[in-house]
């Protein structure tokens, strides 16, 4: 080894990009449940720019929560919140977009929609607007909700019980 060359410290990693991210996300659609038990979290990639993804996502969330014996009133609230948050991400955010639904103790359901950040600045909603009330619906249907920003993007989250 040359004295000017650093020693090899192990395997090098290369960033995962594009199709590899989508393949990895698809592979994680059920996240690490204990062997023989239902997984506590559903992870779904969402195709950006495709509002047709929203019904598929709603069906998967309904199936997941129902399989965990979550009461139908909570399932209905969670599906509505998922629909609003995913629709907002598809329309207003930059991909990649993913949905995480955590089903916890006492049927507390946490919904997280992660995206690459906003395409444009959100505008105020006018009384006569047909669109723009998604976050108002989320606020009305959930116990807590919020938004967390990072260098990777934005996560909109909500908790339903």
N, CA, C and O of each residue as an XYZ file, in Angstrom:
644
protein
N       0.839     -1.172      0.000
C       0.000      0.000      0.000
C       0.882      1.232      0.000
O       1.895      1.288      0.697
N       0.495      2.201     -0.774
C       1.229      3.446     -0.886
C       1.006      4.287      0.371
O      -0.097      4.281      0.918
N       2.040      5.021      0.849
C       1.867      5.820      2.064
C       0.892      6.983      1.855
O       0.353      7.498      2.835
N       0.649      7.410      0.621
C      -0.263      8.526      0.351
C      -1.703      8.079      0.124
O      -2.601      8.911     -0.006
N      -1.924      6.773      0.077
C      -3.256      6.250     -0.210
C      -3.878      5.744      1.089
O      -3.242      4.969      1.804
N      -5.128      6.168      1.422
C      -5.748      5.702      2.666
C      -6.045      4.210      2.606
O      -6.289      3.658      1.533
N      -6.021      3.573      3.748
C      -6.319      2.143      3.835
C      -7.787      1.903      3.511
O      -8.643      2.739      3.801
N      -8.068      0.748      2.904
C      -9.448      0.371      2.618
C     -10.112      0.028      3.941
O      -9.631     -0.827      4.683
N     -11.215      0.696      4.231
C     -11.874      0.507      5.524
C     -13.121     -0.349      5.417
O     -13.923     -0.369      6.350
N     -13.312     -1.049      4.326
C     -14.474     -1.922      4.206
C     -15.268     -1.619      2.956
O     -14.839     -0.842      2.103
N     -16.434     -2.242      2.854
C     -17.227     -2.074      1.640
C     -17.706     -0.631      1.484
O     -18.031      0.048      2.459
N     -17.737     -0.198      0.260
C     -18.239      1.140     -0.035
C     -19.728      1.035     -0.336
O     -20.191      0.039     -0.893
N     -20.460      2.053      0.031
C     -21.886      2.073     -0.274
C     -22.137      3.105     -1.345
O     -21.484      4.147     -1.400
N     -23.078      2.800     -2.178
C     -23.485      3.760     -3.192
C     -24.929      4.140     -2.923
O     -25.720      3.296     -2.502
N     -25.285      5.384     -3.156
C     -26.654      5.802     -2.886
C     -27.650      5.037     -3.758
O     -27.387      4.744     -4.924
N     -28.788      4.726     -3.164
C     -29.868      4.075     -3.904
C     -30.666      5.181     -4.583
O     -31.006      6.180     -3.948
N     -30.960      5.016     -5.835
C     -31.680      6.046     -6.581
C     -32.825      5.432     -7.382
O     -32.858      4.224     -7.614
N     -33.754      6.276     -7.796
C     -34.812      5.961     -8.759
C     -35.497      4.633     -8.565
O     -36.156      4.406     -7.550
N     -35.342      3.747     -9.541
C     -36.040      2.463     -9.544
C     -35.666      1.621     -8.332
O     -36.495      0.868     -7.821
N     -34.429      1.740     -7.872
C     -34.010      0.957     -6.703
C     -34.779      1.386     -5.462
O     -35.111      0.547     -4.625
N     -35.069      2.679     -5.328
C     -35.867      3.151     -4.185
C     -37.260      2.561     -4.266
O     -37.781      2.062     -3.269
N     -37.872      2.612     -5.446
C     -39.220      2.069     -5.609
C     -39.246      0.574     -5.312
O     -40.167      0.094     -4.651
N     -38.248     -0.170     -5.791
C     -38.205     -1.608     -5.544
C     -38.039     -1.896     -4.052
O     -38.674     -2.804     -3.515
N     -37.196     -1.133     -3.397
C     -36.998     -1.309     -1.961
C     -38.281     -0.998     -1.207
O     -38.653     -1.734     -0.292
N     -38.961      0.080     -1.576
C     -40.212      0.447     -0.921
C     -41.268     -0.632     -1.106
O     -41.990     -0.970     -0.168
N     -41.356     -1.181     -2.338
C     -42.339     -2.243     -2.576
C     -42.023     -3.464     -1.716
O     -42.924     -4.121     -1.195
N     -40.761     -3.750     -1.578
C     -40.365     -4.911     -0.791
C     -40.695     -4.729      0.685
O     -40.850     -5.713      1.409
N     -40.802     -3.499      1.132
C     -41.083     -3.219      2.540
C     -42.560     -2.945      2.798
O     -42.902     -2.359      3.826
N     -43.448     -3.359      1.882
C     -44.855     -3.003      2.050
C     -45.430     -3.534      3.353
O     -46.387     -2.961      3.874
N     -44.884     -4.595      3.887
C     -45.197     -5.015      5.255
C     -43.883     -4.975      6.012
O     -42.917     -5.631      5.620
N     -43.841     -4.228      7.071
C     -42.585     -3.973      7.750
C     -42.401     -4.902      8.935
O     -43.202     -4.878      9.870
N     -41.380     -5.702      8.911
C     -40.801     -6.447     10.022
C     -41.739     -6.806     11.161
O     -41.477     -6.420     12.300
N     -42.817     -7.526     10.902
C     -43.615     -8.066     11.993
C     -42.896     -9.273     12.565
O     -42.078     -9.899     11.891
N     -43.205     -9.594     13.809
C     -42.605    -10.780     14.407
C     -43.098    -12.006     13.636
O     -44.208    -12.007     13.104
N     -42.276    -13.037     13.581
C     -42.624    -14.223     12.814
C     -43.960    -14.784     13.308
O     -44.144    -15.029     14.500
N     -44.893    -14.983     12.360
C     -46.189    -15.530     12.707
C     -47.195    -14.483     13.164
O     -48.350    -14.821     13.424
N     -46.790    -13.230     13.268
C     -47.706    -12.177     13.713
C     -47.884    -11.155     12.604
O     -47.034    -11.010     11.726
N     -49.014    -10.447     12.662
C     -49.234     -9.379     11.696
C     -48.248     -8.255     11.964
O     -47.940     -7.968     13.121
N     -47.747     -7.613     10.912
C     -46.806     -6.510     11.104
C     -47.515     -5.300     11.717
O     -48.689     -5.070     11.427
N     -46.821     -4.520     12.563
C     -47.432     -3.364     13.209
C     -47.495     -2.136     12.312
O     -48.089     -1.126     12.690
N     -46.889     -2.209     11.122
C     -46.807     -1.035     10.259
C     -46.965     -1.433      8.799
O     -46.402     -2.430      8.347
N     -47.735     -0.644      8.075
C     -47.872     -0.807      6.635
C     -47.082      0.304      5.968
O     -47.248      1.475      6.311
N     -46.232     -0.046      5.029
C     -45.436      0.943      4.290
C     -45.750      0.777      2.816
O     -45.597     -0.309      2.257
N     -46.192      1.860      2.189
C     -46.537      1.815      0.768
C     -45.870      2.954      0.018
O     -45.939      4.103      0.455
N     -45.225      2.657     -1.102
C     -44.777      3.740     -1.977
C     -45.990      4.267     -2.728
O     -46.929      3.518     -2.997
N     -45.976      5.537     -3.064
C     -47.067      6.159     -3.812
C     -46.468      6.775     -5.061
O     -45.498      7.530     -4.992
N     -47.050      6.446     -6.200
C     -46.554      6.996     -7.462
C     -46.898      8.476     -7.528
O     -48.073      8.844     -7.528
N     -45.866      9.335     -7.584
C     -46.084     10.773     -7.664
C     -46.789     11.152     -8.952
O     -46.648     10.461     -9.960
N     -47.536     12.227     -8.934
C     -48.265     12.755    -10.096
C     -49.393     11.846    -10.563
O     -49.890     12.029    -11.674
N     -49.813     10.883     -9.768
C     -50.860      9.966    -10.201
C     -51.942      9.871     -9.134
O     -51.840      9.073     -8.202
N     -52.985     10.699     -9.278
C     -54.081     10.716     -8.310
C     -54.828      9.385     -8.323
O     -55.521      9.064     -7.357
N     -54.702      8.611     -9.390
C     -55.338      7.293     -9.459
C     -54.765      6.334     -8.417
O     -55.353      5.283     -8.160
N     -53.636      6.677     -7.818
C     -53.036      5.864     -6.757
C     -53.867      5.916     -5.474
O     -53.824      4.979     -4.677
N     -54.610      6.981     -5.267
C     -55.297      7.202     -3.990
C     -56.295      6.084     -3.672
O     -56.270      5.589     -2.545
N     -57.173      5.652     -4.587
C     -58.088      4.547     -4.241
C     -57.351      3.262     -3.863
O     -57.771      2.559     -2.944
N     -56.254      2.948     -4.564
C     -55.462      1.751     -4.229
C     -54.914      1.851     -2.818
O     -54.954      0.886     -2.055
N     -54.402      3.023     -2.477
C     -53.838      3.233     -1.143
C     -54.935      3.105     -0.080
O     -54.726      2.472      0.955
N     -56.097      3.703     -0.333
C     -57.215      3.584      0.628
C     -57.581      2.128      0.871
O     -57.778      1.723      2.017
N     -57.675      1.324     -0.208
C     -58.025     -0.100     -0.055
C     -56.986     -0.836      0.779
O     -57.341     -1.627      1.653
N     -55.704     -0.583      0.516
C     -54.640     -1.264      1.270
C     -54.690     -0.890      2.747
O     -54.500     -1.746      3.610
N     -54.945      0.386      3.044
C     -55.018      0.831      4.441
C     -56.220      0.182      5.129
O     -56.099     -0.297      6.257
N     -57.371      0.161      4.467
C     -58.565     -0.465      5.040
C     -58.295     -1.936      5.347
O     -58.633     -2.412      6.431
N     -57.692     -2.661      4.406
C     -57.386     -4.082      4.600
C     -56.419     -4.277      5.761
O     -56.622     -5.153      6.603
N     -55.372     -3.464      5.806
C     -54.372     -3.571      6.874
C     -55.001     -3.348      8.250
O     -54.816     -4.164      9.153
N     -55.743     -2.248      8.413
C     -56.327     -1.933      9.721
C     -57.396     -2.945     10.114
O     -57.481     -3.332     11.279
N     -58.204     -3.374      9.163
C     -59.228     -4.383      9.465
C     -58.583     -5.692      9.904
O     -59.109     -6.371     10.786
N     -57.450     -6.060      9.301
C     -56.760     -7.296      9.676
C     -56.218     -7.224     11.101
O     -55.960     -8.252     11.727
N     -56.049     -6.021     11.602
C     -55.562     -5.831     12.973
C     -56.714     -5.611     13.947
O     -56.491     -5.203     15.086
N     -57.948     -5.878     13.510
C     -59.162     -5.750     14.318
C     -59.383     -4.331     14.856
O     -59.941     -4.154     15.939
N     -58.948     -3.337     14.106
C     -59.193     -1.942     14.473
C     -60.679     -1.684     14.264
O     -61.218     -2.058     13.222
N     -61.366     -1.049     15.234
C     -62.805     -0.772     15.090
C     -63.105      0.036     13.825
O     -62.325      0.896     13.416
N     -64.248     -0.264     13.220
C     -64.623      0.343     11.939
C     -64.667      1.871     12.007
O     -64.336      2.526     11.019
N     -65.063      2.455     13.131
C     -65.091      3.927     13.217
C     -63.689      4.520     13.069
O     -63.518      5.565     12.442
N     -62.697      3.858     13.641
C     -61.309      4.325     13.515
C     -60.804      4.071     12.097
O     -60.101      4.906     11.529
N     -61.164      2.912     11.519
C     -60.759      2.611     10.144
C     -61.289      3.693      9.203
O     -60.548      4.189      8.354
N     -62.557      4.061      9.345
C     -63.157      5.078      8.468
C     -62.424      6.416      8.593
O     -62.111      7.053      7.588
N     -62.155      6.836      9.824
C     -61.415      8.089     10.026
C     -60.033      8.006      9.395
O     -59.603      8.927      8.701
N     -59.337      6.893      9.639
C     -57.970      6.730      9.131
C     -57.955      6.735      7.604
O     -57.076      7.351      7.000
N     -58.905      6.064      6.979
C     -58.958      6.013      5.517
C     -59.210      7.410      4.948
O     -58.622      7.776      3.930
N     -60.074      8.189      5.589
C     -60.332      9.556      5.129
C     -59.071     10.419      5.268
O     -58.731     11.171      4.355
N     -58.387     10.313      6.396
C     -57.164     11.088      6.618
C     -56.082     10.680      5.613
O     -55.403     11.539      5.049
N     -55.923      9.374      5.390
C     -54.955      8.893      4.402
C     -55.286      9.453      3.027
O     -54.399      9.913      2.308
N     -56.553      9.413      2.667
C     -56.974      9.909      1.354
C     -56.600     11.376      1.177
O     -56.090     11.761      0.124
N     -56.845     12.190      2.185
C     -56.538     13.624      2.092
C     -55.030     13.874      2.048
O     -54.554     14.654      1.224
N     -54.279     13.215      2.931
C     -52.830     13.460      2.971
C     -52.122     12.957      1.720
O     -51.226     13.623      1.202
N     -52.520     11.785      1.232
C     -51.884     11.249      0.026
C     -52.259     12.101     -1.192
O     -51.406     12.390     -2.031
N     -53.516     12.497     -1.290
C     -53.932     13.358     -2.405
C     -53.143     14.657     -2.396
O     -52.665     15.100     -3.441
N     -53.002     15.274     -1.226
C     -52.211     16.507     -1.122
C     -50.778     16.286     -1.582
O     -50.220     17.114     -2.302
N     -50.182     15.175     -1.171
C     -48.793     14.900     -1.555
C     -48.669     14.698     -3.060
O     -47.748     15.226     -3.683
N     -49.588     13.941     -3.646
C     -49.524     13.673     -5.084
C     -49.675     14.961     -5.885
O     -48.990     15.159     -6.889
N     -50.572     15.836     -5.438
C     -50.846     17.071     -6.187
C     -49.806     18.156     -5.909
O     -49.391     18.867     -6.825
N     -49.386     18.285     -4.651
C     -48.598     19.452     -4.261
C     -47.128     19.193     -3.947
O     -46.376     20.143     -3.730
N     -46.695     17.915     -3.917
C     -45.326     17.631     -3.465
C     -44.497     16.988     -4.570
O     -45.011     16.523     -5.587
N     -43.209     16.983     -4.325
C     -42.239     16.362     -5.210
C     -42.028     14.917     -4.752
O     -41.908     14.670     -3.553
N     -41.981     13.952     -5.689
C     -41.673     12.571     -5.292
C     -40.265     12.469     -4.727
O     -39.478     13.394     -4.927
N     -39.910     11.407     -4.041
C     -40.721     10.225     -3.781
C     -41.731     10.465     -2.662
O     -41.513     11.277     -1.763
N     -42.839      9.734     -2.745
C     -43.909      9.820     -1.748
C     -44.108      8.428     -1.179
O     -44.158      7.445     -1.919
N     -44.221      8.349      0.139
C     -44.513      7.063      0.766
C     -45.473      7.267      1.925
O     -45.529      8.332      2.539
N     -46.222      6.217      2.203
C     -47.201      6.220      3.292
C     -46.783      5.184      4.319
O     -46.416      4.061      3.971
N     -46.840      5.567      5.578
C     -46.595      4.649      6.695
C     -47.828      4.707      7.588
O     -48.250      5.787      8.003
N     -48.402      3.546      7.883
C     -49.552      3.476      8.794
C     -49.143      2.545      9.927
O     -48.855      1.368      9.711
N     -49.124      3.095     11.143
C     -48.743      2.341     12.335
C     -49.998      2.071     13.138
O     -50.768      2.988     13.423
N     -50.206      0.820     13.504
C     -51.348      0.445     14.329
C     -50.812      0.055     15.695
O     -50.112     -0.948     15.835
N     -51.143      0.853     16.701
C     -50.555      0.645     18.014
C     -51.543      0.201     19.071
O     -52.641     -0.271     18.780
N     -51.109      0.372     20.314
C     -51.936     -0.007     21.451
C     -53.234      0.778     21.465
O     -53.284      1.929     21.032
N     -54.279      0.146     21.964
C     -55.603      0.744     22.079
C     -56.058      1.323     20.743
O     -56.771      2.325     20.688
N     -55.630      0.670     19.678
C     -56.022      1.010     18.303
C     -55.603      2.407     17.872
O     -56.150      2.945     16.909
N     -54.631      3.010     18.576
C     -54.102      4.305     18.114
C     -53.436      4.066     16.770
O     -52.550      3.221     16.641
N     -53.872      4.818     15.779
C     -53.358      4.669     14.429
C     -52.633      5.945     14.040
O     -53.204      7.035     14.067
N     -51.369      5.792     13.679
C     -50.563      6.938     13.249
C     -50.323      6.826     11.752
O     -49.901      5.786     11.246
N     -50.599      7.905     11.067
C     -50.470      7.970      9.616
C     -49.366      8.969      9.304
O     -49.367     10.082      9.830
N     -48.423      8.578      8.449
C     -47.344      9.476      8.027
C     -47.223      9.419      6.515
O     -47.093      8.342      5.933
N     -47.267     10.584      5.886
C     -47.045     10.673      4.448
C     -45.776     11.485      4.249
O     -45.717     12.667      4.587
N     -44.764     10.832      3.696
C     -43.477     11.477      3.461
C     -43.363     11.826      1.983
O     -43.750     11.043      1.115
N     -42.828     13.009      1.712
C     -42.636     13.423      0.326
C     -41.348     14.218      0.217
O     -40.679     14.485      1.215
N     -41.010     14.591     -1.008
C     -39.770     15.309     -1.272
C     -39.854     16.811     -1.057
O     -38.911     17.529     -1.390
N     -40.941     17.294     -0.519
C     -41.109     18.723     -0.281
C     -42.095     19.335     -1.253
O     -42.487     18.693     -2.227
N     -42.498     20.557     -1.001
C     -43.538     21.188     -1.831
C     -43.046     21.567     -3.222
O     -41.895     21.960     -3.412
N     -43.955     21.439     -4.190
C     -43.685     21.925     -5.556
C     -43.789     23.439     -5.585
O     -42.981     24.125     -6.210
N     -44.801     23.943     -4.896
C     -45.054     25.380     -4.840
C     -45.486     25.732     -3.428
O     -45.803     24.849     -2.632
N     -45.498     26.999     -3.123
C     -45.983     27.433     -1.815
C     -47.496     27.256     -1.759
O     -48.195     27.597     -2.713
N     -48.014     26.719     -0.633
C     -49.464     26.578     -0.522
C     -50.119     27.956     -0.458
O     -49.543     28.915      0.056
N     -51.324     28.028     -0.988
C     -52.044     29.299     -0.960
C     -53.192     29.194      0.022
O     -53.606     28.094      0.387
N     -53.702     30.321      0.443
C     -54.843     30.347      1.352
C     -56.097     29.871      0.611
O     -56.236     30.103     -0.590
N     -56.996     29.214      1.320
C     -58.235     28.722      0.739
C     -59.314     29.784      0.875
O     -59.514     30.351      1.949
N     -59.994     30.042     -0.209
C     -61.120     30.969     -0.206
C     -62.410     30.193      0.046
O     -62.477     29.001     -0.254
N     -63.436     30.851      0.593
C     -64.694     30.197      0.931
C     -65.341     29.505     -0.266
O     -65.956     28.452     -0.099
N     -65.218     30.070     -1.470
C     -65.866     29.500     -2.657
C     -65.000     28.475     -3.395
O     -65.456     27.911     -4.390
N     -63.779     28.215     -2.947
C     -62.905     27.244     -3.599
C     -63.477     25.832     -3.497
O     -64.056     25.459     -2.477
N     -63.308     25.047     -4.571
C     -63.724     23.651     -4.554
C     -62.676     22.769     -3.901
O     -63.011     21.693     -3.407
N     -61.428     23.186     -3.883
C     -60.323     22.398     -3.340
C     -59.658     23.186     -2.220
O     -59.948     24.364     -2.013
N     -58.767     22.521     -1.506
C     -57.975     23.233     -0.517
C     -58.399     23.029      0.923
O     -57.922     23.731      1.815
N     -59.285     22.081      1.162
C     -59.748     21.843      2.527
C     -59.230     20.536      3.125
O     -59.702     20.109      4.179
N     -58.270     19.902      2.465
C     -57.771     18.607      2.928
C     -57.244     18.633      4.345
O     -57.562     17.749      5.141
N     -56.431     19.645      4.678
C     -55.867     19.704      6.035
C     -56.922     20.084      7.067
O     -56.784     19.732      8.238
N     -57.969     20.791      6.659
C     -59.075     21.073      7.574
C     -59.827     19.784      7.901
O     -60.234     19.569      9.043
N     -60.008     18.935      6.898
C     -60.651     17.637      7.116
C     -59.783     16.779      8.031
O     -60.289     16.134      8.950
N     -58.484     16.772      7.781
C     -57.561     16.006      8.624
C     -57.683     16.481     10.080
O     -57.796     15.663     10.993
N     -57.662     17.788     10.290
C     -57.751     18.346     11.653
C     -59.056     17.944     12.333
O     -59.073     17.685     13.537
N     -60.141     17.889     11.577
C     -61.442     17.540     12.148
C     -61.542     16.058     12.502
O     -62.269     15.692     13.426
N     -60.823     15.207     11.783
C     -60.959     13.760     11.961
C     -59.943     13.124     12.902
O     -60.140     11.989     13.336
N     -58.875     13.819     13.222
C     -57.831     13.166     14.015
C     -57.661     13.830     15.378
O     -58.146     14.933     15.626
N     -56.955     13.116     16.247
C     -56.686     13.623     17.600
C     -55.539     14.621     17.593
O     -55.580     15.636     18.289
N     -54.512     14.321     16.796
C     -53.342     15.202     16.667
C     -52.850     15.099     15.248
O     -53.017     14.068     14.597
N     -52.245     16.165     14.764
C     -51.635     16.118     13.440
C     -50.556     17.184     13.369
O     -50.523     18.109     14.180
N     -49.674     17.042     12.389
C     -48.605     18.027     12.258
C     -47.787     17.792     11.011
O     -48.110     16.959     10.164
N     -46.716     18.557     10.928
C     -45.839     18.537      9.761
C     -44.409     18.652     10.265
O     -44.106     19.496     11.108
N     -43.542     17.809      9.751
C     -42.128     17.848     10.099
C     -41.328     17.978      8.812
O     -41.501     17.191      7.882
N     -40.455     18.971      8.764
C     -39.622     19.175      7.577
C     -38.183     18.799      7.894
O     -37.702     18.994      9.011
N     -37.507     18.257      6.890
C     -36.086     17.924      7.012
C     -35.437     18.172      5.664
O     -36.103     18.597      4.720
N     -34.153     17.911      5.567
C     -33.473     18.093      4.291
C     -33.948     17.077      3.252
O     -33.815     17.319      2.052
N     -34.500     15.943      3.695
C     -35.002     14.932      2.760
C     -36.394     15.261      2.234
O     -36.800     14.733      1.199
N     -37.127     16.120      2.924
C     -38.490     16.432      2.488
C     -39.377     16.775      3.655
O     -38.933     17.342      4.653
N     -40.648     16.419      3.516
C     -41.664     16.768      4.507
C     -42.439     15.512      4.890
O     -42.714     14.660      4.045
N     -42.786     15.405      6.159
C     -43.671     14.356      6.636
C     -44.892     15.008      7.250
O     -44.778     15.775      8.207
N     -46.065     14.706      6.702
C     -47.324     15.118      7.311
C     -47.803     13.912      8.094
O     -47.835     12.802      7.564
N     -48.177     14.115      9.353
C     -48.583     13.003     10.186
C     -49.906     13.321     10.882
O     -50.272     14.482     11.068
N     -50.602     12.263     11.257
C     -51.865     12.403     11.977
C     -52.058     11.169     12.839
O     -51.615     10.078     12.482
N     -52.724     11.344     13.979
C     -53.054     10.228     14.857
C     -54.566     10.167     15.040
O     -55.223     11.174     15.302
N     -55.099      8.953     14.893
C     -56.538      8.716     14.982
C     -56.788      7.655     16.036
O     -56.086      6.645     16.088
N     -57.796      7.886     16.884
C     -58.237      6.848     17.833
C     -59.745      6.782     17.825
O     -60.331      5.978     18.549
